Amino acid sequence: MGMDRNTVIGFVLIGILLMGMFYINSKSRLAYEGEQKRIADSVARLHPPKDTTISRPVNTTAFDTSTLRQDLDTTGFQTIGKDAALSLSNNLFTVYFKSKGGQPGKVVLKNYKKYDGTPVVLNSSDFNNFSYVINAGDNKTLNTANVYFEPEMVPSTTTGDQVIRLSAHDKTGRKITHQYTLHPDNYMIDLDVKLEGADKLFSGNNALLEWKTEASQVEKDHKYELTQTHIAYVEKDKFDFETVGKDDDINLNSSTQWVALKQQFFIAALQAENKFNGAEVKWTAPGDTTGYISRMTVAAKTSISGSNTQIPLKFYFGPSDYNVLKKYGNQMENIVPYGSGIFSFVKYINRYFLLPVFDFLRRHVASMGIVILLLTLLIRLITSPILYKSYLSGAKMKVLKPEVDALKAKHTDPKTNQMDQQAFSMDQMKLWRTAGVSPLGGCLPALLQIPIFMSLYYFFQSNIDLRGKSFLWASDLASYDSIFKLPIDIPFYGDHVSLFTLTAVITSLLISIYSMSQMQDNNNPLMKYMPYIFPILLLGVFNRLPSALTWYYTISNLITLILQVVIQKYIIDHEKILAQIAENRKRVPKKSKWQERLDSMQDSQKKLQDMKQKPSKK
């Protein structure tokens, strides 16, 4: 009993494909580490002035409006004044608004904490801005970011919606109103931009809206958080995304529904209910680890018609949670990276199998580590028939090993010790066919496990429910675990020691060692050492990945090792295999069309080779 060469090749191919995927997913990190540009004020922006705003429902009596009626520009829009303190709050977040610009300020999420234990705050720096340019008279223009808006509280609706209006007007009767609506149990903020005298505020039939947003560091690993940060959008009803490892831009030249800056677990997005006519999106990434993760600037075109018009928009400030985003029906759930590139198909495994099972388990099991353990057991139970077929194929190959060795001796020239590889391959294929053994019996089952592994690779990196959950020595299953901080950052490994990574590597090595002991051909130097390469590579690759993934891999390896021993020693019947092979040889094997073409090709090559070896007549 044992593993055949095809089985080992199959697992090696898995390793090669996975390493390729690890490389693709890390390219944004590599681009980041090569980016040398520094932002001079990045440190200063990490420490903004202390916010003395009190979180409370907006009240018009709380504002000093005396300055709002003075110091008008040439058309009457207020450009000098005092920024008022405004806020609305539901059960999920508190949104602070700025009277200057009539725009949302920082957003404090109530149910999430940063790596340092403080609340997650989005849209918090001075860089964040929503504005547009209007005509100000005398052939001048004015940016609404410099206009002070007067606040007006609107009574709450029977559904619990909270509304605030921020208005600005001039002496000619032109008026701009930004009306914001917060709904209960909702991370979406409705913004209705109402324009009176729109034909005088804008030249032509278009307005250019500018939205700037910054993703500040939320997770403890700045470099890894950058690799998980993307610019996402829906253009022509099609979702797409870009990585942000270096400064870049993209032009969306057709109808665009929304644009978002997605960091590892949180999203800031702007959506047009009637779709933008197009947008130019630019982003930057700093060259250091002390500032922000990324900054995005969106210049979006929208149509203006008539004197009085409205522009319905929506802001989203909240978690990158598939279950939350799915409810909006605007493809925002695609932001959650449950599969991409050549493995984009695994997102369906994650969405319609792993996620429902995971959600069911976490609702009934308190420990998230135990949830992962139970999920692993279920997956290994489902894939055990594949594993069984792989080991059964190895057992059949080992039974035939004496006959394969005899064929090698038959086709080996005793004088030169050279084997006729083509003739040997033909006879070996005939041997396998008559014995009813498939040469791909060990390789294909191993390859079929790739989608399961890759779906879990994406799942454990992207599921926000793992964030902040502790298990054993791991304080956060959505980040790496660390039992020791290294004094230096070792290339390919990192600056810390992850114990779950070590357990995953050790169990992988144990599987390799056991497999080698059972393999039928363990004299080939290449085959002898190849199974050890992948576990060693895992040491560097997994050290920065979420501990949920390395914990899963540890448990999965232990289960695989146990199944190997049980299947090979107690389930596979050696005598039964011999009897089955003998029975297969009594039958006339029916060749498949593929086998007939292969045999024909080999016969043609053999005849051509024989002709070349015959001495030419003179």
C-alpha positions as CSV (number, residue, x, y, z in Angstrom):
1,M,0.0,0.0,0.0
2,G,1.3,3.6,-0.7
3,M,1.2,6.7,-2.7
4,D,2.2,6.5,-6.4
5,R,4.2,9.0,-8.3
6,N,1.1,10.6,-9.9
7,T,-0.4,11.2,-6.4
8,V,2.8,13.0,-5.3
9,I,2.9,15.0,-8.6
10,G,-0.7,16.0,-8.0
11,F,0.1,17.4,-4.5
12,V,3.2,19.1,-5.9
13,L,1.0,20.7,-8.6
14,I,-1.3,21.9,-5.8
15,G,1.7,23.5,-4.2
16,I,2.8,25.2,-7.4
17,L,-0.6,26.6,-8.1
18,L,-1.0,27.8,-4.5
19,M,2.4,29.5,-4.5
20,G,1.4,31.2,-7.8
21,M,-1.8,32.4,-6.1
22,F,0.1,33.6,-3.1
23,Y,2.4,35.6,-5.4
24,I,-0.5,37.2,-7.3
25,N,-2.2,38.2,-4.0
26,S,1.1,39.7,-2.7
27,K,1.9,41.7,-5.7
28,S,0.3,44.8,-4.3
29,R,2.5,44.4,-1.2
30,L,5.6,44.1,-3.3
31,A,4.6,47.2,-5.2
32,Y,4.1,48.9,-1.9
33,E,7.5,48.0,-0.5
34,G,9.1,49.3,-3.7
35,E,7.3,52.6,-3.5
36,Q,9.8,55.2,-2.0
37,K,7.6,58.2,-2.1
38,R,6.9,59.7,1.3
39,I,4.0,62.0,2.3
40,A,5.5,64.9,4.3
41,D,2.4,65.5,6.5
42,S,1.3,61.8,7.0
43,V,2.4,61.8,10.6
44,A,0.7,65.0,11.4
45,R,-2.6,63.7,10.0
46,L,-2.4,60.7,12.4
47,H,-2.8,63.1,15.2
48,P,-5.6,65.6,14.3
49,P,-6.8,68.2,16.8
50,K,-8.8,66.7,19.6
51,D,-12.5,66.6,18.6
52,T,-14.7,68.3,21.2
53,T,-17.9,67.5,19.4
54,I,-20.7,66.0,21.5
55,S,-22.6,63.2,19.9
56,R,-26.2,64.3,20.1
57,P,-29.1,64.8,17.7
58,V,-28.8,68.0,15.8
59,N,-30.5,71.0,17.4
60,T,-30.7,74.4,15.7
61,T,-30.4,76.3,19.0
62,A,-26.9,74.8,19.4
63,F,-25.5,76.9,16.6
64,D,-24.3,80.5,16.5
65,T,-25.8,81.7,13.2
66,S,-24.8,85.3,13.7
67,T,-21.7,84.9,11.6
68,L,-23.6,82.9,8.9
69,R,-25.2,86.1,7.7
70,Q,-22.0,88.2,7.4
71,D,-19.0,88.3,5.2
72,L,-20.8,87.2,2.0
73,D,-18.9,86.7,-1.2
74,T,-19.8,88.7,-4.3
75,T,-22.9,86.6,-4.9
76,G,-24.0,86.2,-1.3
77,F,-22.8,82.6,-0.5
78,Q,-21.3,82.5,3.0
79,T,-17.6,81.8,2.9
80,I,-16.5,83.0,6.3
81,G,-17.9,81.6,9.5
82,K,-17.6,79.1,12.3
83,D,-18.0,75.4,11.6
84,A,-20.8,74.0,13.7
85,A,-21.0,70.7,15.6
86,L,-23.6,68.4,14.1
87,S,-24.3,64.7,14.5
88,L,-26.8,62.0,13.8
89,S,-26.7,58.5,15.3
90,N,-28.4,55.1,14.9
91,N,-27.7,51.8,16.5
92,L,-24.7,51.1,14.1
93,F,-22.8,54.3,13.9
94,T,-22.6,58.0,14.7
95,V,-22.1,60.4,11.8
96,Y,-20.7,63.9,12.4
97,F,-21.4,66.6,9.8
98,K,-19.6,69.8,8.9
99,S,-21.6,73.0,8.3
100,K,-18.6,74.1,6.3
101,G,-19.2,72.3,3.0
102,G,-22.4,70.8,4.2
103,Q,-20.8,67.4,4.2
104,P,-20.3,64.3,6.3
105,G,-17.3,64.3,8.6
106,K,-16.0,61.4,10.7
107,V,-18.0,58.3,11.1
108,V,-17.7,56.3,14.3
109,L,-18.7,52.6,14.1
110,K,-20.2,51.4,17.3
111,N,-19.7,47.6,17.0
112,Y,-16.0,47.5,15.8
113,K,-12.7,48.3,17.4
114,K,-9.3,49.0,16.0
115,Y,-6.2,46.9,16.8
116,D,-5.5,49.2,19.7
117,G,-9.0,48.9,21.3
118,T,-10.3,52.3,20.2
119,P,-13.4,52.6,18.0
120,V,-13.1,52.3,14.3
121,V,-13.4,55.8,12.8
122,L,-13.9,56.3,9.1
123,N,-13.7,59.5,7.0
124,S,-11.8,61.2,9.9
125,S,-8.9,63.1,8.4
126,D,-8.8,66.6,6.8
127,F,-8.3,64.9,3.4
128,N,-11.9,63.6,3.3
129,N,-14.1,65.9,1.4
130,F,-17.3,66.1,-0.7
131,S,-17.8,69.2,-2.9
132,Y,-18.4,70.6,-6.3
133,V,-17.6,73.9,-8.1
134,I,-20.4,76.5,-8.8
135,N,-20.5,79.8,-10.5
136,A,-20.0,82.7,-8.1
137,G,-20.5,85.7,-10.4
138,D,-18.0,88.1,-12.0
139,N,-16.8,85.1,-14.0
140,K,-15.5,83.5,-10.8
141,T,-16.1,80.1,-9.4
142,L,-16.6,78.8,-5.8
143,N,-16.0,75.4,-4.3
144,T,-18.8,74.3,-2.0
145,A,-16.2,73.0,0.4
146,N,-15.6,76.7,1.3
147,V,-19.3,77.5,1.8
148,Y,-20.9,77.5,5.2
149,F,-24.3,75.9,5.3
150,E,-27.1,76.6,7.8
151,P,-28.5,73.5,9.6
152,E,-32.1,72.6,10.0
153,M,-33.4,69.7,12.1
154,V,-36.3,67.7,10.5
155,P,-38.6,65.7,12.8
156,S,-37.9,62.0,12.8
157,T,-40.3,59.9,10.7
158,T,-42.5,57.1,12.0
159,T,-40.0,54.6,10.6
160,G,-37.3,56.0,12.8
161,D,-35.4,57.9,10.0
162,Q,-33.3,60.8,11.1
163,V,-33.0,63.8,8.8
164,I,-30.8,66.9,8.7
165,R,-30.8,69.7,6.1
166,L,-27.9,71.9,5.4
167,S,-28.7,74.9,3.2
168,A,-26.8,77.8,1.6
169,H,-28.2,80.6,-0.5
170,D,-27.2,83.9,-2.1
171,K,-28.8,87.3,-2.8
172,T,-30.0,86.2,-6.3
173,G,-32.2,83.5,-5.0
174,R,-30.0,80.5,-5.8
175,K,-30.1,77.9,-3.1
176,I,-28.3,74.7,-2.3
177,T,-29.6,72.1,0.1
178,H,-27.9,68.9,1.3
179,Q,-30.4,66.7,3.0
180,Y,-29.0,63.7,4.8
181,T,-31.1,60.7,6.0
182,L,-30.0,58.0,8.4
183,H,-32.1,54.8,8.6
184,P,-32.2,52.4,11.6
185,D,-30.1,49.3,11.2
186,N,-28.4,50.7,8.1
187,Y,-24.9,51.8,7.2
188,M,-26.1,53.7,4.1
189,I,-26.6,57.5,4.4
190,D,-29.0,59.1,1.8
191,L,-27.9,62.4,0.4
192,D,-30.4,64.5,-1.6
193,V,-28.6,67.5,-3.2
194,K,-31.4,70.0,-4.1
195,L,-30.5,72.9,-6.4
196,E,-32.6,76.0,-7.0
197,G,-31.3,78.0,-9.9
198,A,-29.2,75.1,-11.1
199,D,-29.0,76.6,-14.6
200,K,-27.2,79.6,-13.0
201,L,-25.1,77.6,-10.6
202,F,-23.6,75.4,-13.4
203,S,-22.5,76.1,-16.9
204,G,-23.9,73.5,-19.3
205,N,-25.9,70.5,-18.3
206,N,-23.3,68.7,-16.1
207,A,-22.0,69.0,-12.6
208,L,-18.6,67.6,-11.5
209,L,-18.8,66.1,-8.1
210,E,-15.5,65.6,-6.2
211,W,-15.2,63.1,-3.4
212,K,-12.0,62.5,-1.5
213,T,-11.7,59.7,1.1
214,E,-8.9,58.2,3.1
215,A,-8.4,54.8,4.5
216,S,-6.5,55.1,7.7
217,Q,-4.8,52.1,9.4
218,V,-7.3,50.0,11.3
219,E,-5.5,46.6,11.6
220,K,-2.2,45.9,13.3
221,D,-0.3,44.9,10.2
222,H,0.0,48.0,7.9
223,K,1.7,46.1,5.0
224,Y,-0.8,43.2,5.0
225,E,-3.8,45.6,5.3
226,L,-2.5,47.3,2.2
227,T,-2.5,44.1,0.2
228,Q,-6.2,43.7,1.1
229,T,-7.1,47.2,0.0
230,H,-8.8,47.9,-3.3
231,I,-10.6,50.5,-5.4
232,A,-13.9,48.9,-6.4
233,Y,-16.7,50.1,-8.7
234,V,-19.6,49.2,-10.9
235,E,-19.3,50.5,-14.5
236,K,-22.0,49.6,-17.1
237,D,-23.5,47.3,-14.5
238,K,-20.3,45.3,-14.2
239,F,-18.3,45.0,-11.0
240,D,-14.5,45.4,-11.1
241,F,-11.7,46.4,-8.8
242,E,-8.1,47.7,-8.8
243,T,-5.3,47.1,-6.3
244,V,-3.7,50.1,-4.6
245,G,-0.1,49.1,-4.1
246,K,1.2,52.2,-5.8
247,D,-0.2,55.5,-7.1
248,D,-2.4,55.1,-10.1
249,D,-5.7,56.2,-11.8
250,I,-8.4,54.9,-14.0
251,N,-11.0,56.6,-16.2
252,L,-14.6,55.2,-16.1
253,N,-16.0,56.6,-19.4
254,S,-19.5,55.3,-19.2
255,S,-22.4,55.0,-16.7
256,T,-21.0,54.3,-13.2
257,Q,-23.3,53.3,-10.3
258,W,-20.8,53.6,-7.4
259,V,-17.1,53.8,-6.5
260,A,-15.6,52.5,-3.2
261,L,-12.4,52.5,-1.3
262,K,-12.3,49.1,0.4
263,Q,-9.6,48.4,3.0
264,Q,-9.2,45.0,4.6
265,F,-12.5,45.0,6.5
266,F,-14.2,48.4,6.0
267,I,-15.6,50.4,3.1
268,A,-16.3,54.0,2.1
269,A,-18.4,54.3,-1.0
270,L,-20.4,56.9,-3.0
271,Q,-23.3,55.8,-5.1
272,A,-25.5,57.8,-7.6
273,E,-29.1,56.6,-7.7
274,N,-29.3,57.7,-11.3
275,K,-25.7,56.7,-12.1
276,F,-22.8,59.0,-12.9
277,N,-22.1,59.7,-16.5
278,G,-18.5,58.8,-15.9
279,A,-15.8,59.2,-13.4
280,E,-12.0,59.7,-13.0
281,V,-10.6,57.9,-10.1
282,K,-7.1,58.5,-8.7
283,W,-5.4,56.9,-5.7
284,T,-2.2,57.1,-3.7
285,A,-0.4,54.8,-1.3
286,P,2.2,56.2,1.1
287,G,5.8,55.1,1.1
288,D,5.9,54.5,4.8
289,T,4.1,52.6,7.5
290,T,3.2,55.6,9.8
291,G,0.5,57.1,7.7
292,Y,-2.7,56.2,5.9
293,I,-3.3,53.0,3.9
294,S,-4.6,54.7,0.8
295,R,-6.3,57.9,-0.5
296,M,-8.8,58.1,-3.3
297,T,-10.1,61.0,-5.3
298,V,-13.2,60.6,-7.4
299,A,-14.3,63.2,-10.0
300,A,-17.8,62.1,-11.1
301,K,-20.0,63.7,-13.8
302,T,-23.7,63.9,-13.3
303,S,-26.4,65.5,-15.4
304,I,-28.2,68.7,-14.5
305,S,-31.5,69.6,-16.1
306,G,-33.8,72.6,-15.6
307,S,-33.7,75.4,-13.0
308,N,-34.7,73.3,-10.0
309,T,-33.2,69.8,-9.9
310,Q,-32.1,67.1,-7.5
311,I,-29.1,64.8,-7.4
312,P,-29.9,61.7,-5.3
313,L,-26.7,60.1,-3.8
314,K,-25.8,57.6,-1.1
315,F,-22.8,57.2,1.1
316,Y,-21.8,53.9,2.6
317,F,-19.5,53.8,5.7
318,G,-19.4,50.4,7.2
319,P,-18.0,46.9,7.3
320,S,-17.0,44.7,4.4
321,D,-19.6,42.2,5.4
322,Y,-21.2,40.0,2.6
323,N,-24.5,39.5,4.4
324,V,-24.8,43.3,5.0
325,L,-23.8,44.4,1.5
326,K,-26.0,41.8,-0.2
327,K,-29.2,43.5,1.1
328,Y,-28.5,46.7,-0.9
329,G,-29.0,44.9,-4.3
330,N,-26.3,47.0,-6.0
331,Q,-23.5,44.4,-6.4
332,M,-21.6,45.8,-3.4
333,E,-21.3,42.3,-2.0
334,N,-18.8,41.7,-4.8
335,I,-16.4,43.9,-2.8
336,V,-15.8,41.1,-0.3
337,P,-13.0,39.2,-2.0
338,Y,-14.2,35.6,-1.7
339,G,-12.5,34.7,-4.9
340,S,-10.6,36.4,-7.8
341,G,-8.4,35.8,-10.8
342,I,-8.1,32.2,-11.9
343,F,-9.9,31.2,-8.7
344,S,-12.8,33.6,-9.0
345,F,-15.1,30.6,-9.3
346,V,-14.5,29.7,-5.6
347,K,-16.5,32.7,-4.5
348,Y,-19.6,30.6,-5.3
349,I,-18.4,27.9,-2.9
350,N,-17.8,30.5,-0.2
351,R,-21.1,32.4,-0.7
352,Y,-23.5,29.4,-1.1
353,F,-21.8,26.7,1.0
354,L,-19.0,27.8,3.4
355,L,-20.7,31.1,4.5
356,P,-24.1,29.6,5.3
357,V,-22.5,26.7,7.2
358,F,-20.1,29.1,9.0
359,D,-23.0,31.4,10.0
360,F,-25.0,28.4,11.3
361,L,-22.1,27.2,13.4
362,R,-21.2,30.6,14.9
363,R,-24.8,31.1,16.0
364,H,-24.7,27.9,18.0
365,V,-21.1,27.7,19.1
366,A,-19.5,30.3,21.4
367,S,-15.8,29.8,20.4
368,M,-14.9,30.9,17.0
369,G,-11.9,28.5,17.1
370,I,-14.2,25.6,17.7
371,V,-16.4,26.8,14.8
372,I,-13.4,26.5,12.5
373,L,-12.6,23.1,13.9
374,L,-16.2,21.9,13.2
375,L,-16.1,23.4,9.7
376,T,-12.8,21.6,9.0
377,L,-14.3,18.3,10.1
378,L,-17.2,18.8,7.8
379,I,-15.0,19.6,4.8
380,R,-12.7,16.7,5.5
381,L,-15.7,14.4,5.7
382,I,-16.9,15.6,2.3
383,T,-13.5,15.3,0.7
384,S,-12.6,11.9,2.3
385,P,-13.9,9.9,-0.7
386,I,-11.5,11.9,-2.9
387,L,-8.7,11.1,-0.5
388,Y,-9.7,7.4,-0.5
389,K,-9.6,7.2,-4.3
390,S,-6.1,8.7,-4.3
391,Y,-4.8,6.2,-1.7
392,L,-6.5,3.3,-3.4
393,S,-4.8,4.3,-6.7
394,G,-1.5,4.3,-4.8
395,A,-2.2,0.9,-3.4
396,K,-2.9,-0.5,-6.9
397,M,0.3,1.0,-8.2
398,K,2.3,-0.6,-5.5
399,V,0.8,-4.0,-6.2
400,L,1.9,-3.6,-9.8
401,K,5.4,-2.4,-8.9
402,P,7.2,-5.8,-9.4
403,E,5.7,-6.1,-12.9
404,V,6.7,-2.5,-13.6
405,D,10.2,-3.2,-12.5
406,A,10.3,-6.3,-14.8
407,L,9.3,-4.0,-17.7
408,K,12.1,-1.6,-16.9
409,A,14.6,-4.5,-16.9
410,K,13.1,-5.8,-20.2
411,H,13.6,-2.5,-22.0
412,T,17.0,-1.7,-20.5
413,D,20.1,-2.4,-22.6
414,P,22.5,-4.3,-20.3
415,K,25.5,-2.9,-22.2
416,T,24.7,0.8,-22.1
417,N,22.3,0.6,-19.1
418,Q,20.0,2.9,-21.2
419,M,16.3,2.2,-21.1
420,D,14.0,2.5,-24.2
421,Q,11.7,5.0,-22.5
422,Q,9.1,4.9,-25.3
423,A,8.8,1.2,-25.5
424,F,8.7,1.0,-21.7
425,S,5.9,3.6,-21.6
426,M,3.8,1.7,-24.1
427,D,4.1,-1.6,-22.2
428,Q,3.4,0.2,-18.9
429,M,0.2,1.7,-20.3
430,K,-0.9,-1.7,-21.5
431,L,-0.1,-3.2,-18.0
432,W,-2.2,-0.5,-16.3
433,R,-5.0,-0.9,-18.8
434,T,-5.3,-4.7,-18.4
435,A,-5.1,-4.4,-14.6
436,G,-7.9,-1.8,-14.6
437,V,-5.7,0.9,-13.1
438,S,-5.8,4.6,-14.2
439,P,-2.5,6.4,-14.4
440,L,-4.3,9.6,-13.3
441,G,-6.0,7.9,-10.4
442,G,-3.8,9.6,-7.8
443,C,-3.2,12.9,-9.5
444,L,-6.8,14.0,-10.3
445,P,-8.3,13.4,-6.9
446,A,-5.5,15.6,-5.4
447,L,-6.1,18.3,-7.9
448,L,-9.8,18.3,-7.2
449,Q,-9.0,19.5,-3.6
450,I,-7.6,22.8,-4.9
451,P,-11.0,24.6,-5.1
452,I,-11.7,23.7,-1.5
453,F,-8.4,24.9,-0.2
454,M,-8.5,28.1,-2.3
455,S,-12.0,28.9,-1.2
456,L,-10.9,28.6,2.5
457,Y,-7.8,30.7,1.7
458,Y,-10.1,33.6,0.5
459,F,-12.8,32.9,3.1
460,F,-10.6,33.2,6.2
461,Q,-8.9,36.4,4.9
462,S,-12.2,38.2,4.1
463,N,-14.7,37.2,6.7
464,I,-15.2,40.1,9.1
465,D,-16.9,37.9,11.7
466,L,-13.4,36.4,12.5
467,R,-12.1,39.9,13.3
468,G,-11.3,40.4,17.0
469,K,-12.2,36.9,18.0
470,S,-9.6,35.2,20.2
471,F,-8.7,31.5,20.4
472,L,-6.0,29.9,22.5
473,W,-3.0,32.2,22.2
474,A,-4.3,34.0,19.1
475,S,-5.9,37.3,20.1
476,D,-7.4,38.0,16.7
477,L,-8.3,35.2,14.3
478,A,-8.5,37.7,11.4
479,S,-4.8,38.5,11.8
480,Y,-1.6,36.6,12.5
481,D,-0.9,35.2,15.9
482,S,2.4,36.0,17.5
483,I,4.2,34.3,20.4
484,F,7.5,36.2,20.0
485,K,8.5,39.5,18.4
486,L,11.7,39.3,16.5
487,P,14.3,42.2,16.8
488,I,14.5,42.4,13.0
489,D,12.3,41.9,10.0
490,I,13.6,38.7,8.3
491,P,13.0,38.7,4.5
492,F,10.3,36.3,3.4
493,Y,9.5,35.4,7.0
494,G,8.7,38.6,9.0
495,D,9.3,40.2,12.3
496,H,7.4,37.7,14.5
497,V,6.9,34.0,15.2
498,S,3.4,32.6,14.5
499,L,2.8,29.4,16.5
500,F,-0.1,28.4,14.3
501,T,2.1,28.7,11.3
502,L,4.7,26.4,13.0
503,T,2.0,23.8,13.8
504,A,0.7,24.0,10.2
505,V,4.3,23.5,8.8
506,I,5.1,20.7,11.2
507,T,1.9,18.8,10.4
508,S,2.6,19.3,6.7
509,L,6.1,17.8,7.1
510,L,4.7,14.9,9.0
511,I,2.3,14.2,6.0
512,S,5.3,14.4,3.6
513,I,7.4,12.1,5.7
514,Y,4.6,9.5,6.0
515,S,3.8,9.8,2.3
516,M,7.5,9.2,1.4
517,S,7.6,6.1,3.6
518,Q,4.6,4.7,1.7
519,M,5.6,5.8,-1.8
520,Q,6.3,3.0,-4.3
521,D,9.2,4.8,-6.0
522,N,11.3,6.6,-3.3
523,N,14.7,6.2,-5.0
524,N,14.2,9.0,-7.4
525,P,16.1,12.0,-5.9
526,L,13.6,14.5,-7.4
527,M,10.6,12.7,-6.0
528,K,12.4,12.1,-2.8
529,Y,12.8,15.8,-1.9
530,M,10.0,17.5,-3.8
531,P,7.3,16.8,-1.2
532,Y,9.3,18.7,1.4
533,I,9.5,21.9,-0.5
534,F,5.9,23.1,-0.1
535,P,5.8,22.7,3.7
536,I,9.0,24.8,4.0
537,L,7.6,27.5,1.8
538,L,4.5,27.6,4.0
539,L,6.8,28.9,6.8
540,G,7.2,32.2,5.1
541,V,3.9,32.4,3.3
542,F,1.7,31.7,6.2
543,N,3.5,33.7,8.9
544,R,1.6,36.9,8.0
545,L,-1.7,35.3,7.1
546,P,-4.7,35.2,9.5
547,S,-4.4,32.7,12.3
548,A,-7.9,31.4,11.4
549,L,-6.3,30.0,8.2
550,T,-3.2,28.5,9.8
551,W,-5.4,27.0,12.6
552,Y,-7.6,25.5,9.9
553,Y,-4.6,24.2,8.0
554,T,-3.2,22.6,11.2
555,I,-6.4,20.8,12.0
556,S,-6.9,19.7,8.3
557,N,-3.4,18.3,8.2
558,L,-3.9,16.3,11.4
559,I,-7.1,14.9,10.0
560,T,-5.4,14.1,6.7
561,L,-2.6,12.3,8.6
562,I,-5.1,10.2,10.6
563,L,-7.1,9.4,7.5
564,Q,-3.9,8.3,5.7
565,V,-3.0,5.8,8.4
566,V,-6.6,4.5,8.8
567,I,-7.4,4.2,5.1
568,Q,-4.0,2.6,4.1
569,K,-3.7,0.2,7.1
570,Y,-7.3,-0.7,7.9
571,I,-9.6,0.1,5.1
572,I,-7.8,-0.8,1.9
573,D,-7.7,-4.6,1.5
574,H,-4.5,-5.7,-0.2
575,E,-5.8,-9.2,-1.0
576,K,-9.0,-7.7,-2.5
577,I,-7.0,-5.4,-4.7
578,L,-4.9,-8.4,-6.0
579,A,-8.1,-10.3,-6.7
580,Q,-9.7,-7.4,-8.5
581,I,-6.6,-6.9,-10.7
582,A,-6.6,-10.6,-11.6
583,E,-10.3,-10.4,-12.5
584,N,-9.7,-7.3,-14.6
585,R,-7.0,-9.1,-16.6
586,K,-9.5,-11.8,-17.6
587,R,-11.6,-9.3,-19.3
588,V,-10.8,-7.8,-22.7
589,P,-10.1,-4.2,-21.9
590,K,-12.1,-1.7,-23.9
591,K,-10.0,1.2,-25.1
592,S,-11.3,4.7,-24.9
593,K,-11.0,6.9,-27.9
594,W,-8.3,8.9,-26.1
595,Q,-6.4,5.7,-25.4
596,E,-6.8,4.5,-29.0
597,R,-5.3,7.8,-30.2
598,L,-2.5,7.6,-27.7
599,D,-1.6,4.0,-28.7
600,S,-1.7,5.0,-32.4
601,M,0.6,7.9,-31.7
602,Q,3.0,5.8,-29.7
603,D,3.0,3.0,-32.4
604,S,3.8,5.6,-35.1
605,Q,6.7,7.0,-33.0
606,K,8.0,3.5,-32.3
607,K,8.0,2.6,-36.0
608,L,9.7,5.9,-36.9
609,Q,12.3,5.3,-34.2
610,D,13.0,1.7,-35.4
611,M,13.4,3.0,-39.0
612,K,16.0,5.6,-37.8
613,Q,17.9,2.9,-36.0
614,K,18.2,0.5,-39.0
615,P,21.6,0.8,-40.8
616,S,21.2,2.5,-44.2
617,K,22.0,0.4,-47.3
618,K,24.9,1.6,-49.4
